[in-house]
């Protein structure tokens, strides 16, 4: 799991391994819920294996999941 920018600052870490919840299908939103950072802002995008996906995309063991807040600057 990877966090960037303000999400990294809020959580206090930028990279971490997480355990998948014990259920048949685990989604990216389930992973977000494990972070305990509150509701996911609509502006935060999700990437699985460096591909932008929806929050309902299933996550597999070994996938790299990243949560990306809006980026600014240049």
N, C-alpha and C positions, 0 to 999 in steps of 0.2 A: 504494500500500500504506500502510495506517495501523496504527500500534501505539498502545496506550493503557496507562496506569498502569504497573504493574511491568514489562510487556513493553517499553514505551518506555524505561524506566530501564535494563533489561538490554541492549537493542540500542544505546542511545545516540542514537536518533533517533525521531521520531514520524511522519514522512511521507516517502515515498521512491518513486520510480518504479523498477520492476524489469523485467527482460527475461524473457519467457516462455520456458521450456525448449523446445528443438526437438523436439517430439513431437506426434503427432496430437491427443491430448486432454490438456490441462493442467488439473489439479484444484487446488483450494484447498490441499490437502496438499502438492502439488508446490511451490507458492509458499512455504509454511511451511518446507519443506526448504531453500530458497534462503537463508533467514535465518540458518541455521547456529546456532540457539539450542537445539539438542538436540531430543529428542522433544517433541511438542506435548502439554502436559498436557490431560487429558480435560476439565478445567474451563474451558479456553479456547474460547470460541465464535468462529465465523467468520461474517462478514457480507460479502456481495457486493452492491454497489449498495444498501446500507442494508437488506438483507434477510437474516435469519439462515438459514444453509444448512449442509449437511453437508460434511465434509472432502472428499468425493468429487465435489462439484459442479464441473462444468467452468467454467473461467475464460476469458473472451474478452478480446481486446485492448481496452483502454479501460475495463475494469471497475475499480471501486474495491473493493479487498479490504481488510478490516479484521480484525484479530485482537483479541478482547476478553477480557481476564482477568476473573475475578469482580470485581464492584464492591461496595464496602462504603460505609457512611456514609449520610448523608441530607441 
